[in-house]
Amino acid sequence: MDIFTERINEILRNEAIKQSELASSIGIARQCITDYKSGKSFPTIQTLCSLCHALDVSADYLLGLEDDFGARTATTAAPMAESMTAEERKLLEQYRQLPEQLKKLVRQQLDIYTTPSELLPKNTKKV
């Protein structure tokens, strides 16, 4: 299964989005979504853009060019995976199970914790 197929399936499952609802919202047949989910076909660029808007994700994410955090992905994930601790792998798996709205909240919190304290407003305390 390719990354696009995996990501479409993951988003629809995690967000509990019905194929028929997604298809209707972007003006395509439900069978097209079924084909995307199974890897039988891939969307046109115009449909990809519509999917991205409807699912609130980037095309780079759907195509596997960036990870859940918006960072560009390497051509192979093996070197990074090898250097991750078991705790880091567990956190990543937990993050991947979250719906998109919660992923955004997690990213916002990480931004707060990784912002140098001199850049934070005076009344904000870093933990």
Backbone as numpy.savetxt, mean C-alpha at the origin, in Angstrom:
# Nx Ny Nz CAx CAy CAz Cx Cy Cz
2.32 -15.38 -8.73 1.47 -14.21 -8.73 2.37 -12.96 -8.73
2.07 -11.99 -9.57 2.90 -10.79 -9.63 2.48 -9.80 -8.55
3.30 -8.79 -8.35 3.09 -7.83 -7.26 1.78 -7.05 -7.44
1.43 -6.68 -8.67 0.18 -5.95 -8.88 -1.01 -6.79 -8.41
-1.04 -8.05 -8.82 -2.12 -8.95 -8.43 -2.17 -9.12 -6.92
-1.01 -9.29 -6.29 -0.94 -9.44 -4.84 -1.49 -8.21 -4.14
-1.08 -7.04 -4.61 -1.50 -5.80 -3.95 -2.98 -5.51 -4.14
-3.52 -5.76 -5.32 -4.96 -5.57 -5.53 -5.74 -6.48 -4.59
-5.35 -7.75 -4.54 -6.03 -8.70 -3.65 -5.93 -8.26 -2.19
-4.75 -7.83 -1.78 -4.53 -7.41 -0.39 -5.40 -6.20 -0.03
-5.43 -5.21 -0.90 -6.21 -4.00 -0.61 -7.70 -4.33 -0.55
-8.20 -5.08 -1.51 -9.62 -5.42 -1.51 -9.99 -6.23 -0.28
-9.13 -7.14 0.11 -9.38 -7.96 1.31 -9.32 -7.11 2.57
-8.24 -6.32 2.74 -8.06 -5.54 3.95 -9.09 -4.42 4.12
-9.50 -3.85 3.02 -10.46 -2.75 3.07 -11.90 -3.23 2.92
-12.08 -4.54 2.75 -13.41 -5.14 2.57 -14.18 -4.46 1.44
-13.49 -4.26 0.33 -14.10 -3.63 -0.85 -14.59 -4.74 -1.77
-15.83 -4.62 -2.20 -16.38 -5.60 -3.13 -15.94 -5.26 -4.55
-15.67 -6.30 -5.33 -15.25 -6.11 -6.72 -16.27 -5.29 -7.49
-17.54 -5.60 -7.28 -18.59 -4.90 -8.02 -18.63 -3.42 -7.66
-18.40 -3.09 -6.38 -18.39 -1.69 -5.96 -17.23 -0.93 -6.58
-16.05 -1.56 -6.56 -14.87 -0.92 -7.13 -15.06 -0.73 -8.64
-15.52 -1.76 -9.30 -15.73 -1.68 -10.75 -16.71 -0.56 -11.09
-17.79 -0.51 -10.36 -18.81 0.51 -10.60 -18.25 1.91 -10.37
-17.45 2.06 -9.31 -16.92 3.39 -8.96 -15.95 3.93 -10.01
-15.30 3.04 -10.77 -14.36 3.53 -11.78 -14.86 3.29 -13.21
-16.07 2.76 -13.34 -16.68 2.64 -14.65 -16.18 1.51 -15.52
-15.87 0.38 -14.89 -15.46 -0.80 -15.67 -16.33 -1.98 -15.26
-16.23 -3.07 -16.00 -16.99 -4.28 -15.67 -16.38 -4.99 -14.48
-17.22 -5.63 -13.67 -16.74 -6.39 -12.52 -15.76 -7.47 -12.95
-15.98 -8.04 -14.13 -15.09 -9.09 -14.64 -13.66 -8.58 -14.80
-13.50 -7.29 -15.10 -12.15 -6.72 -15.21 -11.42 -6.83 -13.87
-12.12 -6.50 -12.78 -11.51 -6.59 -11.45 -11.17 -8.04 -11.14
-12.07 -8.96 -11.50 -11.81 -10.39 -11.31 -10.55 -10.80 -12.06
-10.41 -10.32 -13.28 -9.22 -10.65 -14.07 -7.96 -10.04 -13.48
-8.04 -8.83 -12.93 -6.88 -8.23 -12.29 -6.48 -9.04 -11.06
-7.49 -9.47 -10.28 -7.22 -10.24 -9.07 -6.58 -11.59 -9.37
-6.92 -12.16 -10.50 -6.38 -13.48 -10.85 -5.10 -13.40 -11.67
-4.75 -12.19 -12.12 -3.56 -12.03 -12.94 -3.80 -12.34 -14.41
-5.06 -12.52 -14.81 -5.36 -12.81 -16.21 -5.17 -11.60 -17.11
-5.37 -10.42 -16.54 -5.17 -9.21 -17.33 -4.72 -8.08 -16.41
-4.29 -6.99 -17.03 -3.82 -5.83 -16.29 -4.51 -4.59 -16.84
-4.68 -3.58 -16.00 -5.42 -2.39 -16.43 -4.63 -1.54 -17.42
-5.38 -0.77 -18.19 -4.75 0.25 -19.02 -4.23 1.34 -18.08
-3.44 2.24 -18.60 -2.92 3.32 -17.76 -4.06 4.17 -17.21
-5.05 4.44 -18.03 -6.20 5.23 -17.57 -6.93 4.51 -16.44
-7.14 3.21 -16.59 -7.82 2.44 -15.54 -6.94 2.34 -14.30
-5.64 2.21 -14.48 -4.71 2.18 -13.34 -4.84 3.47 -12.53
-4.90 4.60 -13.22 -5.07 5.89 -12.53 -6.38 5.91 -11.76
-7.44 5.43 -12.36 -8.74 5.38 -11.69 -8.70 4.46 -10.47
-8.04 3.32 -10.61 -7.88 2.40 -9.48 -7.14 3.07 -8.33
-6.08 3.79 -8.66 -5.28 4.46 -7.64 -6.12 5.48 -6.87
-6.91 6.25 -7.59 -7.78 7.24 -6.93 -8.82 6.54 -6.06
-9.44 5.51 -6.59 -10.50 4.81 -5.86 -9.96 4.10 -4.62
-8.75 3.56 -4.71 -8.17 2.80 -3.60 -7.27 3.65 -2.70
-7.05 4.90 -3.11 -6.22 5.84 -2.35 -4.79 5.31 -2.16
-4.22 4.82 -3.25 -2.84 4.36 -3.26 -2.16 4.91 -4.51
-0.85 4.86 -4.54 -0.12 5.34 -5.72 0.03 4.21 -6.74
0.22 4.60 -7.97 0.49 3.61 -9.02 1.80 2.89 -8.72
2.79 3.62 -8.21 4.06 2.99 -7.86 3.85 1.88 -6.83
2.96 2.11 -5.87 2.68 1.07 -4.87 2.04 -0.15 -5.54
1.01 0.08 -6.35 0.33 -1.04 -7.00 1.27 -1.83 -7.91
2.22 -1.12 -8.53 3.15 -1.79 -9.45 4.39 -2.35 -8.77
4.48 -2.17 -7.46 5.61 -2.71 -6.72 6.87 -1.87 -6.79
6.73 -0.61 -7.19 7.90 0.27 -7.29 8.18 1.02 -6.00
7.22 0.98 -5.07 7.44 1.55 -3.74 6.77 0.65 -2.72
7.26 0.75 -1.48 6.71 -0.10 -0.43 5.56 0.60 0.27
5.09 0.01 1.36 3.96 0.56 2.11 4.23 1.95 2.67
5.49 2.31 2.80 5.86 3.60 3.37 6.16 4.64 2.30
6.04 4.26 1.04 6.31 5.20 -0.04 7.76 5.24 -0.47
8.59 4.38 0.11 10.00 4.33 -0.27 10.16 3.49 -1.53
11.07 3.92 -2.40 11.34 3.17 -3.62 11.84 1.79 -3.23
11.38 0.78 -3.94 11.81 -0.58 -3.65 13.02 -0.93 -4.49
13.83 -1.79 -3.96 15.00 -2.27 -4.70 14.52 -3.31 -5.71
15.36 -3.65 -6.63 14.98 -4.65 -7.62 14.81 -6.00 -6.96
15.47 -6.21 -5.85 15.26 -7.44 -5.09 15.15 -7.08 -3.62
14.23 -7.69 -2.93 14.01 -7.38 -1.51 14.84 -8.26 -0.60
15.53 -9.25 -1.14 16.27 -10.20 -0.32 17.30 -9.56 0.60
18.17 -8.64 0.14 19.16 -8.08 1.05 18.52 -7.38 2.25
17.44 -6.65 2.03 16.77 -5.97 3.14 16.14 -7.00 4.08
15.47 -7.99 3.51 14.81 -9.01 4.33 15.82 -9.75 5.19
17.00 -10.00 4.65 18.03 -10.71 5.41 18.53 -9.90 6.59
18.52 -8.57 6.46 19.05 -7.74 7.53 18.01 -7.39 8.59
16.74 -7.74 8.35 15.69 -7.42 9.31 15.68 -8.41 10.45
15.41 -7.88 11.65 15.27 -8.76 12.81 13.89 -9.40 12.77
13.68 -10.40 13.60 12.37 -11.06 13.67 11.31 -10.05 14.11
11.66 -9.16 15.02 10.71 -8.14 15.48 10.34 -7.18 14.35
11.33 -6.79 13.54 11.05 -5.90 12.41 10.15 -6.59 11.38
10.39 -7.86 11.11 9.55 -8.60 10.18 8.12 -8.71 10.70
7.99 -8.94 12.02 6.65 -9.03 12.62 5.93 -7.69 12.51
6.63 -6.59 12.79 6.02 -5.27 12.67 5.57 -4.98 11.24
6.39 -5.34 10.28 6.04 -5.14 8.88 4.81 -5.96 8.49
4.75 -7.19 8.94 3.59 -8.03 8.65 2.33 -7.45 9.29
2.45 -6.97 10.53 1.30 -6.35 11.19 0.86 -5.11 10.44
1.82 -4.30 10.01 1.51 -3.09 9.26 0.78 -3.44 7.97
1.23 -4.45 7.28 0.63 -4.83 6.00 -0.81 -5.30 6.16
-1.19 -5.74 7.35 -2.56 -6.20 7.58 -3.52 -5.05 7.87
-2.98 -3.87 8.13 -3.83 -2.72 8.47 -4.55 -2.18 7.25
-5.74 -1.64 7.45 -6.40 -0.92 6.35 -5.63 0.36 6.04
-5.80 0.90 4.86 -5.04 2.07 4.42 -5.14 3.25 5.38
-6.33 3.51 5.94 -6.48 4.64 6.85 -5.59 4.49 8.08
-5.51 3.28 8.62 -4.65 3.07 9.78 -3.17 3.13 9.41
-2.84 2.69 8.19 -1.45 2.81 7.74 -1.03 4.28 7.71
-1.94 5.15 7.28 -1.65 6.58 7.24 -1.39 7.11 8.64
-2.20 6.67 9.61 -2.00 7.11 11.00 -0.66 6.65 11.53
-0.29 5.41 11.22 1.01 4.88 11.66 2.14 5.71 11.06
2.04 6.04 9.77 3.08 6.85 9.12 3.17 8.23 9.76
2.02 8.82 10.10 2.03 10.14 10.76 2.74 10.06 12.11
2.46 9.01 12.86 3.12 8.85 14.16 4.62 8.65 13.98
5.01 7.85 13.01 6.44 7.64 12.76 7.12 8.95 12.37
6.43 9.77 11.59 6.98 11.08 11.22 7.23 11.93 12.46
6.31 11.89 13.41 6.47 12.67 14.64 7.68 12.18 15.42
7.79 10.85 15.56 8.88 10.29 16.37 10.24 10.39 15.71
10.27 10.57 14.40 11.56 10.64 13.72 11.95 12.05 13.30
11.11 13.04 13.64 11.42 14.43 13.34 12.39 14.95 14.39
13.49 15.56 13.96 14.41 16.13 14.96 13.68 17.12 15.85
13.96 17.07 17.15 13.22 17.89 18.13 13.31 19.38 17.83
14.40 19.84 17.23 14.53 21.27 16.93 13.56 21.72 15.85
12.99 20.78 15.08 12.03 21.12 14.04 10.58 21.07 14.52
10.36 20.50 15.71 9.02 20.39 16.25 8.60 21.73 16.85
7.29 22.04 16.85 6.82 23.22 17.55 7.21 23.18 19.02
7.37 24.32 19.62 7.86 24.39 21.01 7.00 23.63 22.00
5.70 23.55 21.79 4.82 22.88 22.76 4.68 21.36 22.49
5.43 20.83 21.53 5.37 19.40 21.21 6.53 18.71 21.87
6.23 17.65 22.61 7.29 16.88 23.25 7.49 15.58 22.51
8.74 15.22 22.30 9.06 13.93 21.70 9.13 12.90 22.80
8.70 11.70 22.49 8.73 10.63 23.49 10.07 9.93 23.40
